[in-house]
Amino acid sequence: AEAASLLKNGDTVATGGFVGNGFAEELAVAIEKHFLETGTPQNLTLMYAAGQGDGKTRGLNHFGHDGMVAKVIGGHWGLVPSLQKLAVENKIIAYNLPQGIISTMFRDIAAKKPRTISTVGLGTFVDPRNGGGKINSITTEDIVELMHFDGEEYLAYKTHSVDIALLRGTTADTDGNI
């Protein structure tokens, strides 16, 4: 409950885990409860690399409430039907990017790099010539750019600063290492 109260309206929240493994389920439950009781936090941006949920109610499905999330940059949407619904109904800005790219973006965000540059995604739905990973009609900002270096094509994925990271850890040392 204490951790849940630290999130502010408009924060960008990054989450770790894969399916149900390593996901901070208890934190997500507490944040959902806080939102349902107080109406905050609102308009969050969620960033996650891998599918985090059970296809029903667990994982990132705790964030699938009107007004709680404004934007999602996700690597796999198959296990989060509550967020899928918001995206399909044009209630949130929604991107689907490769899981590995988002994992690399976390590293690049920490290094304060403005882009993650890769050939991953060329010619696919994340290529800006094919939609740039946008899921719905209200998602209009281009976060993937086509670039050329030394005569070769690359995609440049815009990084996005993160305010809060939700990480699951059984123990932590006094320096905060989980």
DONU-722391 format. One record per residue: residue in one letter; x, y, z of N, C-alpha, C, O in turn; residue number from 1. Coordinates in Angstrom, 3 decimals, padded with zeros to 6 digits. Example, Ala and Ser with C-alpha at 12.3 -4.5 7.8 and 13.67 -1.06 7.14 Angstrom:
> r/n.x/n.y/n.z/ca.x/ca.y/ca.z/c.x/c.y/c.z/o.x/o.y/o.z/k
> a/013.190/-005.690/007.800/012.300/-004.500/007.800/013.200/-003.300/007.800/014.236/-003.319/008.465/1
> s/012.850/-002.250/007.080/013.670/-001.060/007.140/012.900/000.030/007.870/013.409/001.138/008.039/2
END
This chain:
> r/n.x/n.y/n.z/ca.x/ca.y/ca.z/c.x/c.y/c.z/o.x/o.y/o.z/k
> a/000.837/-001.198/000.000/000.000/000.000/000.000/000.875/001.253/000.000/000.564/002.232/-000.678/1
> e/001.955/001.220/000.752/002.854/002.374/000.802/003.487/002.624/-000.568/003.552/003.762/-001.032/2
> a/003.950/001.558/-001.204/004.548/001.686/-002.536/003.520/002.194/-003.539/003.833/003.044/-004.373/3
> a/002.301/001.683/-003.463/001.250/002.087/-004.398/000.951/003.570/-004.292/000.621/004.209/-005.291/4
> s/001.060/004.121/-003.101/000.755/005.542/-002.913/001.833/006.452/-003.487/001.619/007.660/-003.586/5
> l/002.976/005.910/-003.866/004.067/006.722/-004.408/003.876/007.079/-005.876/004.476/008.041/-006.358/6
> l/003.057/006.326/-006.591/002.833/006.619/-008.004/002.023/007.901/-008.145/001.042/008.124/-007.434/7
> k/002.462/008.736/-009.083/001.782/010.008/-009.336/001.064/009.951/-010.679/001.427/009.171/-011.560/8
> n/000.056/010.775/-010.819/-000.637/010.898/-012.106/000.385/011.209/-013.194/001.252/012.065/-013.017/9
> g/000.278/010.514/-014.311/001.149/010.772/-015.454/002.496/010.075/-015.407/003.281/010.219/-016.345/10
> d/002.797/009.323/-014.350/004.078/008.622/-014.272/004.212/007.591/-015.384/003.225/007.039/-015.869/11
> t/005.460/007.347/-015.772/005.776/006.232/-016.655/006.272/005.099/-015.778/007.214/005.259/-015.002/12
> v/005.622/003.946/-015.915/005.892/002.785/-015.074/006.418/001.658/-015.942/005.758/001.244/-016.895/13
> a/007.602/001.160/-015.618/008.169/000.002/-016.295/008.005/-001.209/-015.389/008.195/-001.117/-014.176/14
> t/007.652/-002.338/-015.980/007.469/-003.549/-015.189/008.367/-004.656/-015.715/008.706/-004.701/-016.898/15
> g/008.740/-005.544/-014.813/009.559/-006.691/-015.169/008.757/-007.968/-015.027/007.698/-007.991/-014.400/16
> g/009.276/-009.023/-015.616/008.638/-010.319/-015.510/008.296/-010.888/-016.869/008.378/-010.208/-017.891/17
> f/007.909/-012.157/-016.856/007.530/-012.860/-018.070/006.372/-013.777/-017.717/006.534/-014.688/-016.906/18
> v/005.212/-013.554/-018.311/003.961/-014.228/-017.990/003.712/-013.959/-016.498/003.539/-012.797/-016.129/19
> g/003.686/-014.963/-015.635/003.523/-014.743/-014.205/004.833/-014.832/-013.450/004.880/-014.564/-012.249/20
> n/005.888/-015.203/-014.138/007.182/-015.394/-013.497/007.907/-014.062/-013.330/008.137/-013.345/-014.304/21
> g/008.261/-013.740/-012.100/009.028/-012.533/-011.837/008.229/-011.248/-011.880/008.803/-010.170/-011.726/22
> f/006.922/-011.326/-012.083/006.089/-010.123/-012.098/005.742/-009.733/-010.662/005.488/-010.599/-009.824/23
> a/005.734/-008.447/-010.384/005.440/-007.936/-009.038/003.930/-007.893/-008.809/003.334/-006.819/-008.730/24
> e/003.326/-009.068/-008.704/001.866/-009.201/-008.604/001.300/-008.438/-007.409/000.293/-007.743/-007.546/25
> e/001.922/-008.555/-006.254/001.387/-007.895/-005.053/001.416/-006.378/-005.193/000.509/-005.696/-004.715/26
> l/002.443/-005.844/-005.839/002.481/-004.397/-006.097/001.358/-003.988/-007.047/000.696/-002.973/-006.830/27
> a/001.143/-004.776/-008.097/000.079/-004.466/-009.059/-001.289/-004.508/-008.375/-002.141/-003.661/-008.645/28
> v/-001.503/-005.476/-007.503/-002.763/-005.578/-006.754/-002.950/-004.339/-005.889/-004.039/-003.768/-005.843/29
> a/-001.883/-003.924/-005.203/-001.968/-002.748/-004.322/-002.215/-001.467/-005.122/-002.970/-000.602/-004.679/30
> i/-001.598/-001.336/-006.276/-001.796/-000.147/-007.112/-003.227/-000.117/-007.640/-003.858/000.940/-007.661/31
> e/-003.741/-001.264/-008.062/-005.123/-001.337/-008.523/-006.079/-000.953/-007.387/-007.006/-000.169/-007.591/32
> k/-005.855/-001.495/-006.222/-006.718/-001.189/-005.071/-006.689/000.308/-004.761/-007.726/000.924/-004.514/33
> h/-005.488/000.877/-004.778/-005.342/002.314/-004.522/-006.124/003.121/-005.561/-006.811/004.082/-005.214/34
> f/-006.020/002.727/-006.836/-006.749/003.432/-007.891/-008.257/003.319/-007.687/-008.977/004.313/-007.791/35
> l/-008.727/002.129/-007.401/-010.175/001.931/-007.231/-010.718/002.683/-006.012/-011.876/003.103/-006.009/36
> e/-009.893/002.855/-004.984/-010.331/003.555/-003.772/-010.188/005.076/-003.865/-010.995/005.812/-003.299/37
> t/-009.160/005.545/-004.580/-008.859/006.982/-004.573/-008.977/007.650/-005.941/-009.047/008.876/-006.028/38
> g/-008.998/006.846/-007.015/-009.019/007.421/-008.360/-007.642/007.818/-008.850/-007.518/008.419/-009.917/39
> t/-006.612/007.497/-008.097/-005.241/007.782/-008.504/-004.397/006.527/-008.318/-004.709/005.704/-007.457/40
> p/-003.357/006.364/-009.088/-002.832/007.271/-010.098/-003.627/007.172/-011.405/-004.205/006.131/-011.719/41
> q/-003.643/008.261/-012.146/-004.318/008.334/-013.435/-003.305/008.586/-014.536/-002.190/009.043/-014.286/42
> n/-003.713/008.279/-015.760/-002.953/008.616/-016.966/-001.509/008.115/-016.942/-000.586/008.820/-017.348/43
> l/-001.336/006.898/-016.462/-000.009/006.293/-016.446/000.402/005.890/-017.852/-000.444/005.625/-018.706/44
> t/001.705/005.846/-018.084/002.270/005.202/-019.257/002.905/003.916/-018.767/003.731/003.936/-017.854/45
> l/002.525/002.798/-019.367/003.087/001.496/-019.012/004.075/001.062/-020.076/003.805/001.169/-021.273/46
> m/005.226/000.569/-019.631/006.213/-000.028/-020.540/006.541/-001.413/-020.023/006.908/-001.581/-018.860/47
> y/006.408/-002.405/-020.888/006.779/-003.761/-020.507/007.271/-004.502/-021.739/006.807/-004.270/-022.856/48
> a/008.223/-005.399/-021.509/008.815/-006.101/-022.643/008.077/-007.383/-022.989/007.804/-007.639/-024.162/49
> a/007.754/-008.182/-022.001/007.172/-009.499/-022.264/005.755/-009.557/-021.720/005.376/-008.760/-020.861/50
> g/004.975/-010.502/-022.222/003.607/-010.676/-021.756/003.575/-010.923/-020.258/004.213/-011.855/-019.768/51
> q/002.847/-010.105/-019.534/002.811/-010.211/-018.077/001.370/-010.321/-017.611/000.693/-009.317/-017.389/52
> g/000.918/-011.548/-017.469/-000.444/-011.792/-017.039/-000.792/-013.248/-017.214/000.061/-014.078/-017.528/53
> d/-002.057/-013.546/-017.007/-002.536/-014.920/-017.150/-003.642/-015.034/-018.196/-004.281/-016.079/-018.313/54
> g/-003.865/-013.980/-018.943/-004.937/-013.976/-019.930/-006.303/-013.728/-019.310/-007.324/-013.796/-019.995/55
> k/-006.321/-013.440/-018.013/-007.590/-013.221/-017.311/-007.505/-011.968/-016.441/-007.849/-010.875/-016.890/56
> t/-007.045/-012.126/-015.190/-007.105/-011.010/-014.231/-005.777/-010.668/-013.589/-005.674/-009.636/-012.926/57
> r/-004.767/-011.484/-013.758/-003.496/-011.249/-013.074/-002.555/-010.394/-013.925/-002.842/-010.081/-015.081/58
> g/-001.430/-010.030/-013.322/-000.401/-009.286/-014.039/-000.849/-007.877/-014.386/-001.475/-007.191/-013.578/59
> l/-000.523/-007.464/-015.584/-000.848/-006.103/-016.014/-002.338/-005.869/-016.190/-002.758/-004.731/-016.401/60
> n/-003.149/-006.918/-016.107/-004.597/-006.738/-016.153/-005.095/-005.882/-014.993/-006.180/-005.307/-015.081/61
> h/-004.334/-005.784/-013.919/-004.703/-004.921/-012.794/-004.719/-003.438/-013.192/-005.306/-002.612/-012.493/62
> f/-004.078/-003.108/-014.307/-004.015/-001.720/-014.766/-005.093/-001.401/-015.808/-005.141/-000.283/-016.320/63
> g/-005.939/-002.352/-016.120/-006.908/-002.187/-017.199/-008.199/-001.506/-016.793/-009.285/-002.034/-017.032/64
> h/-008.089/-000.340/-016.181/-009.265/000.438/-015.772/-009.272/001.769/-016.504/-008.227/002.394/-016.687/65
> d/-010.459/002.197/-016.920/-010.606/003.496/-017.580/-009.959/004.595/-016.750/-010.262/004.748/-015.567/66
> g/-009.074/005.354/-017.370/-008.453/006.485/-016.710/-007.161/006.166/-015.977/-006.381/007.072/-015.687/67
> m/-006.923/004.918/-015.677/-005.703/004.559/-014.946/-004.478/004.643/-015.854/-003.425/005.134/-015.447/68
> v/-004.626/004.164/-017.076/-003.529/004.147/-018.038/-003.918/004.995/-019.244/-005.044/004.921/-019.736/69
> a/-002.969/005.798/-019.709/-003.199/006.610/-020.903/-002.459/006.060/-022.110/-002.881/006.254/-023.249/70
> k/-001.332/005.360/-021.851/-000.476/004.917/-022.947/000.222/003.626/-022.537/000.633/003.466/-021.388/71
> v/000.351/002.706/-023.495/001.070/001.460/-023.261/002.046/001.236/-024.406/001.690/001.331/-025.581/72
> i/003.280/000.937/-024.035/004.289/000.486/-024.990/004.630/-000.926/-024.530/005.387/-001.120/-023.580/73
> g/004.054/-001.910/-025.224/004.172/-003.280/-024.773/004.768/-004.201/-025.810/004.686/-003.961/-027.014/74
> g/005.375/-005.270/-025.303/006.022/-006.234/-026.176/005.187/-007.454/-026.492/005.522/-008.202/-027.411/75
> h/004.121/-007.677/-025.767/003.258/-008.828/-026.028/001.933/-008.548/-025.332/001.886/-008.380/-024.113/76
> w/000.874/-008.497/-026.102/-000.437/-008.115/-025.583/-001.344/-009.305/-025.323/-002.458/-009.121/-024.834/77
> g/-000.909/-010.510/-025.631/-001.775/-011.671/-025.588/-002.299/-012.059/-024.214/-003.334/-012.720/-024.121/78
> l/-001.622/-011.670/-023.154/-002.014/-012.074/-021.800/-002.687/-010.957/-021.015/-002.930/-011.105/-019.817/79
> v/-002.990/-009.846/-021.670/-003.563/-008.693/-020.964/-004.869/-008.231/-021.626/-004.913/-007.154/-022.219/80
> p/-005.924/-009.037/-021.526/-007.175/-008.672/-022.189/-007.774/-007.357/-021.694/-008.465/-006.684/-022.458/81
> s/-007.535/-006.975/-020.454/-008.108/-005.709/-019.976/-007.444/-004.518/-020.677/-008.112/-003.528/-020.974/82
> l/-006.144/-004.606/-020.943/-005.475/-003.542/-021.696/-005.820/-003.629/-023.182/-005.972/-002.602/-023.844/83
> q/-005.945/-004.851/-023.709/-006.352/-005.029/-025.104/-007.674/-004.313/-025.366/-007.828/-003.607/-026.363/84
> k/-008.617/-004.509/-024.456/-009.951/-003.911/-024.606/-009.860/-002.388/-024.680/-010.506/-001.761/-025.519/85
> l/-009.057/-001.801/-023.798/-008.893/-000.341/-023.807/-008.267/000.127/-025.114/-008.639/001.172/-025.648/86
> a/-007.310/-000.652/-025.629/-006.664/-000.285/-026.897/-007.636/-000.397/-028.066/-007.721/000.510/-028.894/87
> v/-008.363/-001.496/-028.137/-009.311/-001.722/-029.234/-010.416/-000.667/-029.226/-010.899/-000.263/-030.284/88
> e/-010.815/-000.225/-028.038/-011.861/000.794/-027.912/-011.312/002.221/-028.038/-012.041/003.182/-027.792/89
> n/-010.043/002.370/-028.418/-009.405/003.683/-028.577/-009.445/004.511/-027.297/-009.602/005.730/-027.356/90
> k/-009.307/003.871/-026.155/-009.295/004.575/-024.873/-007.883/004.829/-024.367/-007.683/005.609/-023.436/91
> i/-006.893/004.165/-024.985/-005.499/004.385/-024.618/-004.659/004.438/-025.890/-005.009/003.836/-026.906/92
> i/-003.570/005.153/-025.820/-002.559/005.134/-026.868/-001.813/003.819/-026.700/-001.425/003.469/-025.585/93
> a/-001.607/003.081/-027.792/-001.066/001.732/-027.659/-000.090/001.381/-028.776/-000.375/001.556/-029.961/94
> y/001.068/000.879/-028.360/002.101/000.421/-029.284/002.452/-001.027/-028.966/002.439/-001.445/-027.809/95
> n/002.763/-001.773/-030.000/003.285/-003.124/-029.852/004.656/-003.138/-030.515/004.768/-003.003/-031.734/96
> l/005.689/-003.300/-029.712/007.063/-003.332/-030.211/007.681/-004.683/-029.862/007.187/-005.373/-028.970/97
> p/008.751/-005.068/-030.551/009.396/-006.344/-030.239/009.882/-006.390/-028.783/010.405/-005.407/-028.257/98
> q/009.697/-007.545/-028.151/010.098/-007.708/-026.754/011.578/-007.402/-026.540/011.947/-006.717/-025.586/99
> g/012.411/-007.908/-027.424/013.844/-007.676/-027.285/014.213/-006.214/-027.434/015.128/-005.730/-026.768/100
> i/013.507/-005.507/-028.304/013.762/-004.072/-028.475/013.415/-003.332/-027.191/014.177/-002.473/-026.747/101
> i/012.277/-003.654/-026.591/011.903/-002.964/-025.347/012.903/-003.273/-024.244/013.242/-002.386/-023.461/102
> s/013.383/-004.508/-024.164/014.415/-004.845/-023.180/015.669/-004.006/-023.411/016.263/-003.494/-022.462/103
> t/016.061/-003.869/-024.657/017.225/-003.046/-024.991/016.939/-001.571/-024.719/017.828/-000.832/-024.296/104
> m/015.695/-001.139/-024.964/015.327/000.249/-024.683/015.509/000.567/-023.202/015.940/001.668/-022.858/105
> f/015.186/-000.383/-022.318/015.382/-000.145/-020.878/016.855/000.157/-020.594/017.169/001.064/-019.824/106
> r/017.745/-000.598/-021.213/019.180/-000.341/-021.048/019.533/001.043/-021.590/020.264/001.800/-020.950/107
> d/019.010/001.367/-022.772/019.322/002.654/-023.387/018.714/003.824/-022.614/019.307/004.901/-022.553/108
> i/017.541/003.619/-022.026/016.934/004.654/-021.177/017.836/004.915/-019.981/018.077/006.069/-019.626/109
> a/018.336/003.855/-019.359/019.230/004.010/-018.207/020.503/004.754/-018.596/021.063/005.500/-017.793/110
> a/020.953/004.549/-019.823/022.154/005.222/-020.318/021.851/006.610/-020.879/022.745/007.301/-021.367/111
> k/020.576/007.010/-020.803/020.117/008.313/-021.296/020.335/008.487/-022.798/020.601/009.592/-023.271/112
> k/020.220/007.392/-023.538/020.316/007.457/-024.993/018.957/007.835/-025.564/017.936/007.379/-025.049/113
> p/018.912/008.650/-026.606/017.626/009.093/-027.164/016.941/008.061/-028.060/015.748/008.189/-028.337/114
> r/017.672/007.043/-028.519/017.112/006.046/-029.419/017.773/004.690/-029.170/018.910/004.593/-028.708/115
> t/017.012/003.659/-029.495/017.552/002.312/-029.610/017.573/002.019/-031.099/016.531/002.047/-031.754/116
> i/018.739/001.739/-031.634/018.899/001.558/-033.074/019.156/000.083/-033.361/020.021/-000.544/-032.749/117
> s/018.383/-000.458/-034.309/018.469/-001.883/-034.611/017.907/-002.157/-036.008/017.187/-001.338/-036.578/118
> t/018.251/-003.314/-036.534/017.618/-003.786/-037.762/016.374/-004.616/-037.436/015.607/-004.966/-038.334/119
> v/016.175/-004.928/-036.165/015.016/-005.722/-035.756/013.735/-004.946/-036.075/013.581/-003.791/-035.680/120
> g/012.843/-005.583/-036.778/011.558/-004.975/-037.129/011.479/-004.429/-038.536/010.393/-004.070/-038.991/121
> l/012.596/-004.355/-039.242/012.547/-003.876/-040.629/011.598/-004.740/-041.445/011.678/-005.968/-041.410/122
> g/010.708/-004.100/-042.171/009.774/-004.806/-043.030/008.577/-005.409/-042.308/007.721/-006.022/-042.947/123
> t/008.501/-005.248/-040.993/007.374/-005.798/-040.231/006.414/-004.674/-039.857/006.556/-003.545/-040.326/124
> f/005.437/-004.991/-039.011/004.446/-004.008/-038.585/005.038/-002.875/-037.747/004.374/-001.855/-037.562/125
> v/006.262/-003.018/-037.234/006.869/-001.921/-036.478/007.667/-000.971/-037.362/008.032/000.122/-036.927/126
> d/007.934/-001.370/-038.571/008.591/-000.495/-039.531/007.642/000.683/-039.789/006.462/000.457/-040.058/127
> p/008.117/001.920/-039.716/007.210/003.054/-039.919/006.518/003.057/-041.276/005.487/003.708/-041.438/128
> r/007.063/002.350/-042.239/006.409/002.230/-043.545/005.209/001.291/-043.474/004.405/001.228/-044.403/129
> n/005.094/000.553/-042.347/004.009/-000.411/-042.165/003.225/-000.169/-040.880/002.604/-001.093/-040.356/130
> g/003.245/001.049/-040.369/002.437/001.375/-039.188/003.204/001.753/-037.943/002.630/002.359/-037.038/131
> g/004.471/001.422/-037.863/005.283/001.851/-036.722/004.870/001.269/-035.380/005.146/001.871/-034.342/132
> g/004.214/000.109/-035.374/003.818/-000.531/-034.124/002.575/000.040/-033.474/002.221/-000.345/-032.359/133
> k/001.910/000.955/-034.161/000.690/001.568/-033.614/-000.458/000.574/-033.678/-000.664/-000.084/-034.697/134
> i/-001.210/000.467/-032.576/-002.281/-000.522/-032.487/-003.640/000.036/-032.892/-004.483/-000.706/-033.395/135
> n/-003.867/001.327/-032.681/-005.219/001.857/-032.935/-005.147/003.250/-033.561/-004.063/003.789/-033.786/136
> s/-006.307/003.816/-033.833/-006.361/005.089/-034.572/-005.985/006.305/-033.725/-005.614/007.335/-034.289/137
> i/-006.065/006.229/-032.400/-005.671/007.391/-031.595/-004.170/007.421/-031.321/-003.661/008.393/-030.764/138
> t/-003.473/006.377/-031.704/-002.022/006.323/-031.547/-001.411/006.938/-032.789/-001.330/006.297/-033.837/139
> t/-000.980/008.188/-032.667/-000.527/008.923/-033.848/000.951/009.300/-033.813/001.553/009.528/-034.862/140
> e/001.539/009.367/-032.631/002.950/009.770/-032.534/003.838/008.675/-033.115/003.665/007.493/-032.819/141
> d/004.780/009.084/-033.937/005.745/008.144/-034.495/006.873/007.944/-033.489/007.621/008.876/-033.196/142
> i/006.993/006.724/-032.959/008.087/006.438/-032.020/009.136/005.529/-032.652/010.113/005.152/-032.005/143
> v/008.925/005.179/-033.925/009.895/004.390/-034.676/010.210/005.156/-035.952/009.310/005.556/-036.692/144
> e/011.497/005.354/-036.198/011.930/006.098/-037.375/012.837/005.221/-038.237/013.590/004.397/-037.717/145
> l/012.763/005.399/-039.526/013.672/004.736/-040.452/014.907/005.608/-040.599/014.804/006.812/-040.836/146
> m/016.073/004.997/-040.459/017.327/005.740/-040.579/018.270/004.974/-041.499/018.109/003.774/-041.724/147
> h/019.244/005.684/-042.017/020.252/005.065/-042.883/021.642/005.392/-042.339/021.953/006.545/-042.038/148
> f/022.457/004.368/-042.223/023.863/004.517/-041.853/024.688/003.663/-042.797/024.409/002.478/-042.980/149
> d/025.690/004.259/-043.388/026.605/003.523/-044.258/025.869/002.721/-045.334/026.264/001.607/-045.678/150
> g/024.798/003.308/-045.853/024.047/002.672/-046.922/023.100/001.569/-046.474/022.497/000.905/-047.317/151
> e/022.956/001.357/-045.181/022.078/000.315/-044.646/020.891/000.944/-043.914/020.999/002.034/-043.353/152
> e/019.753/000.236/-043.931/018.556/000.698/-043.218/018.551/000.194/-041.776/018.953/-000.932/-041.481/153
> y/018.079/001.073/-040.891/017.922/000.740/-039.475/016.625/001.362/-038.975/016.119/002.318/-039.562/154
> l/016.096/000.817/-037.896/014.992/001.443/-037.195/015.540/002.086/-035.936/016.366/001.506/-035.232/155
> a/015.065/003.298/-035.665/015.445/004.018/-034.452/014.190/004.150/-033.595/013.243/004.848/-033.957/156
> y/014.201/003.468/-032.457/013.069/003.462/-031.536/013.301/004.548/-030.487/014.310/004.525/-029.782/157
> k/012.369/005.502/-030.380/012.513/006.590/-029.411/012.402/006.043/-027.991/011.472/005.306/-027.666/158
> t/013.355/006.413/-027.163/013.295/006.003/-025.766/012.390/006.966/-025.004/012.091/008.064/-025.475/159
> h/011.969/006.547/-023.848/010.990/007.285/-023.043/011.442/007.165/-021.597/011.614/006.051/-021.103/160
> s/011.638/008.272/-020.909/012.107/008.188/-019.527/011.105/007.426/-018.659/009.901/007.451/-018.911/161
> v/011.623/006.754/-017.638/010.819/005.948/-016.726/010.878/006.586/-015.337/011.954/006.937/-014.854/162
> d/009.715/006.731/-014.701/009.646/007.303/-013.355/009.679/006.233/-012.269/010.294/006.422/-011.219/163
> i/009.014/005.110/-012.526/008.849/004.052/-011.528/009.093/002.706/-012.194/008.606/002.461/-013.298/164
> a/009.843/001.833/-011.530/010.003/000.456/-011.988/009.388/-000.463/-010.946/009.699/-000.372/-009.759/165
> l/008.515/-001.347/-011.401/007.914/-002.340/-010.508/008.660/-003.652/-010.716/008.538/-004.295/-011.758/166
> l/009.435/-004.035/-009.706/010.253/-005.227/-009.787/009.914/-006.159/-008.647/009.701/-005.725/-007.515/167
> r/009.866/-007.436/-008.950/009.612/-008.430/-007.918/010.957/-008.929/-007.403/011.848/-009.261/-008.184/168
> g/011.090/-008.977/-006.098/012.297/-009.507/-005.482/011.979/-010.111/-004.133/011.262/-009.509/-003.333/169
> t/012.499/-011.278/-003.876/012.256/-011.932/-002.599/013.022/-011.254/-001.481/012.504/-011.100/-000.375/170
> t/014.253/-010.848/-001.762/015.091/-010.185/-000.747/015.840/-009.033/-001.388/016.024/-008.979/-002.604/171
> a/016.265/-008.120/-000.539/017.086/-007.003/-000.987/018.127/-006.720/000.095/017.864/-006.903/001.283/172
> d/019.294/-006.277/-000.323/020.306/-005.911/000.671/020.110/-004.454/001.080/019.225/-003.780/000.553/173
> t/020.907/-003.972/001.993/020.724/-002.608/002.510/021.032/-001.550/001.477/020.675/-000.388/001.672/174
> d/021.686/-001.913/000.376/021.940/-000.962/-000.708/020.826/-000.973/-001.750/020.879/-000.220/-002.722/175
> g/019.817/-001.823/-001.552/018.690/-001.869/-002.479/018.842/-002.831/-003.629/017.991/-002.880/-004.518/176
> n/019.929/-003.607/-003.626/020.105/-004.619/-004.670/019.113/-005.743/-004.444/019.055/-006.328/-003.362/177
> i/018.324/-006.044/-005.486/017.263/-007.046/-005.342/017.765/-008.389/-005.831/017.027/-009.373/-005.797/178
END
